[in-house]
Amino acid sequence: MKLSVIGTGYVGLVSGVCLAHVGHDVVCVDIDEAKVARINRGDCPIHEDGLAELMEGVLGNRFRATTDLAEAVASTELTLVAVGTPFGEERIDLGQIEAAAAAVGAELAKKNSYHVVAVKSTVVPGTTEDVVLPILEKESGKTAGPDFGVGMNPEFLREGVAVADFLNPDRIVIGGIDERTLDMMNGLYSLFPNTDVMRTTPRTAEMIKYTANSLLATLISFSNEIANMSAVVGVDSTDVMRGVHLDHRFSPILADGTRVRPASLTYLEAGCGFGGSCFPKDVKALAAYARSVGVPAPILEGALQINEDQPAKLVEPVVGALAPGSKVTVLGAAFKPDTDDVRESPTLRIVPALLAAGLKVTLHDPIALENAAAELGADVIYEDDIDLALLGADAVVLVTKWGTYQDLPQKLAGVDPQPLVADGRRMFGADQFARYVGIGYPQSAAPA
Ligand SMILES: NC(=O)c1ccc[n+]([C@@H]2O[C@H](COP(=O)([O-])OP(=O)(O)OC[C@H]3O[C@@H](n4cnc5c(N)ncnc54)[C@H](O)[C@@H]3O)[C@@H](O)[C@H]2O)c1
């Protein structure tokens, strides 16, 4: 199938490259000329495991990038819209979606053949049918249904493992205004055998995506609420959660007696909060949407509030233990391991709070320092050598659970005086360090 993808961010580029890899002809479109030029010379603009290699394999034969949206739409049968949908002041900002829809609609006016436009961006229920479809009709002078198809195809990939997720989907949800649209969208994914494809309406597809992200974000905030409570009560939330996870409904017991530990349990662990380009904005957007239609959403509001407050739970014991001017080494800028994305990372809240308390901050991350520096500015020392970053630290604050931090206990062994380790992901045992505080770790047990 010949398809165009509008927007070459994490979703657009990964989708475009992977769909070309499985055999489609793909042209990716972006308004960012520099990004398009980088892609066309084989320089992958984002860090995702395996993406650069896959892109190299398809570039110039089944895959290319352009800034010419009209030509891209004209030369393809289906367009995926994967532009950004940030959360504005009070609601989701559909500016990029509207601009893309208007440009695609203008090109549809000139096309003689049937074309499907599918929204891949995360948008609140009703956006595809009530915002995108009318723009396409207005700009094209044509009628959705008989003249062109309109659909919604949410993306569930996770940053860091985006290529693996895209190539091995656990589900594909396609929402369409009619069967013809759905059949075309289904054709896009026919090259992914053995995957559950759910055919539904655009509105349901939109709601599925928000519900999925809101559920996971709510599990995280629930765990953090329990963790904060446990720390004060004097119990270790890791023990509490281990006991909860042993419920066979969370970790089923197989016939041979072994336990299955589903990935969902990683959302039921204590931490310093969720970040990234999706959870915070999607939960905010759904909560705002609920308000706009007069439906109370106290669970979503609560999940957001807990997440807002959570970075402070890591900062407070560090500030309390150190004299102004002390050196704090923060480990991890990316919002999670295996990505260079720092959007809404707890680090962006934790570092300014440490600086505001008069502490000197050195930040380490294996790959996200450049992105972090663009957000945090010159008041921070950025150090990509972990040993230099740790040198002379009075406290070490772990924010991102990078695998490379696993040997922190060995790195700190023998250091005198011992720094305070503040574990924002409960990556370590308290007994691995001389001085330890952690989210959900009993305050009474923490050494002064
Ligand atoms: N990042 C994720 O992990 C993820 C996962 C699932 C869904 N989503 C959703 O997918 C959408 C895209 O997310 P992202 O992280 O890829 O965004 P992004 O900000 O990384 O990329 C968006 C791209 O669209 C381009 N763009 C904007 N307007 C354009 C236009 N009119 N024409 C052509 N290009 C245009 C921008 O230049 C940018 O390169 C969002 O709705 C997001 O919520 C993201």
The ligand as a Tripos MOL2 file, in Angstrom:
@<TRIPOS>MOLECULE
LIG
   44    48     1     0     0
SMALL
NO_CHARGES

@<TRIPOS>ATOM
      1 N1          5.5110    9.7500   21.8330 N.am      1 LIG1
      2 C1          4.8350    8.6640   22.1480 C.2       1 LIG1
      3 O1          5.3320    7.7450   22.8020 O.2       1 LIG1
      4 C2          3.4100    8.5030   21.6880 C.ar      1 LIG1
      5 C3          2.7890    7.2460   21.8140 C.ar      1 LIG1
      6 C4          1.4840    7.0990   21.3580 C.ar      1 LIG1
      7 C5          0.8100    8.2060   20.8510 C.ar      1 LIG1
      8 N2          1.4260    9.4170   20.7750 N.ar      1 LIG1
      9 C6          0.6990   10.5340   20.1860 C.3       1 LIG1
     10 O2          1.1450   10.6900   18.8460 O.3       1 LIG1
     11 C7          1.1390   12.0860   18.4820 C.3       1 LIG1
     12 C8          2.5160   12.5200   18.0170 C.3       1 LIG1
     13 O3          3.4040   12.3780   19.1170 O.3       1 LIG1
     14 P1          4.9790   12.5120   18.9330 P.3       1 LIG1
     15 O4          5.5900   12.2280   20.2600 O.co2     1 LIG1
     16 O5          5.3930   11.7350   17.7370 O.co2     1 LIG1
     17 O6          5.0560   14.0830   18.6010 O.3       1 LIG1
     18 P2          6.3200   14.9690   18.1900 P.3       1 LIG1
     19 O7          6.0860   16.2980   18.7720 O.co2     1 LIG1
     20 O8          7.5800   14.1960   18.5180 O.co2     1 LIG1
     21 O9          6.2270   15.0480   16.5960 O.3       1 LIG1
     22 C9          5.2610   15.7730   15.9040 C.3       1 LIG1
     23 C10         5.8510   16.1450   14.5480 C.3       1 LIG1
     24 O10         4.8120   16.7000   13.7410 O.3       1 LIG1
     25 C11         5.3760   17.7540   12.9710 C.3       1 LIG1
     26 N3          4.2960   18.6290   12.5000 N.ar      1 LIG1
     27 C12         3.5390   19.4860   13.2130 C.ar      1 LIG1
     28 N4          2.6270   20.0760   12.4230 N.ar      1 LIG1
     29 C13         2.7930   19.5710   11.1800 C.ar      1 LIG1
     30 C14         2.1480   19.7750    9.9320 C.ar      1 LIG1
     31 N5          1.1380   20.6330    9.8060 N.pl3     1 LIG1
     32 N6          2.5890   19.0950    8.8450 N.ar      1 LIG1
     33 C15         3.6280   18.2290    8.9710 C.ar      1 LIG1
     34 N7          4.2660   17.9900   10.1290 N.ar      1 LIG1
     35 C16         3.8640   18.6520   11.2190 C.ar      1 LIG1
     36 C17         6.3580   18.4080   13.9340 C.3       1 LIG1
     37 O11         7.3180   19.1920   13.2550 O.3       1 LIG1
     38 C18         6.9590   17.1750   14.6180 C.3       1 LIG1
     39 O12         8.0970   16.7010   13.9370 O.3       1 LIG1
     40 C19         0.6270   12.8290   19.7050 C.3       1 LIG1
     41 O13        -0.7440   12.9770   19.6060 O.3       1 LIG1
     42 C20         0.9490   11.8670   20.8390 C.3       1 LIG1
     43 O14         0.0830   12.0470   21.9420 O.3       1 LIG1
     44 C21         2.7200    9.5880   21.1710 C.ar      1 LIG1
@<TRIPOS>BOND
     1     1     2 1
     2     2     3 2
     3     2     4 1
     4     4     5 ar
     5     4    44 ar
     6     5     6 ar
     7     6     7 ar
     8     7     8 ar
     9     8     9 1
    10     8    44 ar
    11     9    10 1
    12     9    42 1
    13    10    11 1
    14    11    12 1
    15    11    40 1
    16    12    13 1
    17    13    14 1
    18    14    15 2
    19    14    16 1
    20    14    17 1
    21    17    18 1
    22    18    19 2
    23    18    20 1
    24    18    21 1
    25    21    22 1
    26    22    23 1
    27    23    24 1
    28    23    38 1
    29    24    25 1
    30    25    26 1
    31    25    36 1
    32    26    27 ar
    33    26    35 ar
    34    27    28 ar
    35    28    29 ar
    36    29    30 ar
    37    29    35 ar
    38    30    31 1
    39    30    32 ar
    40    32    33 ar
    41    33    34 ar
    42    34    35 ar
    43    36    37 1
    44    36    38 1
    45    38    39 1
    46    40    41 1
    47    40    42 1
    48    42    43 1
@<TRIPOS>SUBSTRUCTURE
     1 LIG1         1 GROUP 0 **** ****
